[in-house]
Amino acid sequence: MNIILFGPPGAGKGTQGYHLAKEFNLYNISTGDLLREEVKKKNDLSKKINLLINEGKLVSDEIIKDLIKNIISNKKFTNKLIFDGYPRNLNQAKTLDLLLKKFNQNISFVFNIKVDQDIVTKRILGRQTCSKCGSIFNKFFNPATSINHNCDEKFLVTRLDDNETIISKRYEVYTNQTLPILEYYNNQNLLHEIDGMVDFTMIFNEISGIIKSLEA
Ligand code: AMP
């Protein structure tokens, strides 16, 4: 099965994707993470990508298509994908359909994790990711401690685009360009609405429950 996790920045897609991947033996693919890896290469393309990310704008569909094609064409990932942060506009949604068709796959579920903008902002401002193990924490809601995290504190990083100005730009891009895709998936009966205002475990249980009931 292939899954799309949909929702505004800070909805918890990364955290849910990480745990759903473990539970269902899937791979969580975040286009944001793929782009941040590209940025590390420090070439002309990576500079352009970095600029767009730090302005809260979308990176071009062509760049995203190349990254996603590499993943979908890889047999290791066949029908084992969770897409986090992709597709971000209607053109990307249509490209995804074409790529999946080309490699004999389809989408099984689209989960729309719904969260209000003020909560999203708080979640993003507190977000910390461990650069060593990949775990995601939140300074306010779920801080890293010696009990829930084995790596040294120095590995905890805050993303440069996780600041108030860029967050509101990212939210605006989400509302104008990403949100309209929901209609596209609703028309295909793939859409499941999830209350993202409750705690992590409740969201996880709701999504897992739907997958188990429909996959059985
Ligand atoms: P994220 O990690 O999903 O919050 O993404 C961080 C940033 O990477 C976004 O604000 C965009 O600049 C860029 N990005 C991530 N995914 C995409 C995508 N599918 N299409 C275009 N830009 C993206």
Boltz pocket constraint, residues with backbone or C-beta under 6 A from the ligand:
constraints:
  - pocket:
      binder: B
      contacts: [[A, 9], [A, 30], [A, 31], [A, 32], [A, 33], [A, 35], [A, 49], [A, 52], [A, 53], [A, 54], [A, 56], [A, 57], [A, 58], [A, 59], [A, 60], [A, 64], [A, 84], [A, 85], [A, 86], [A, 87], [A, 88], [A, 92], [A, 170]]
      max_distance: 6.0
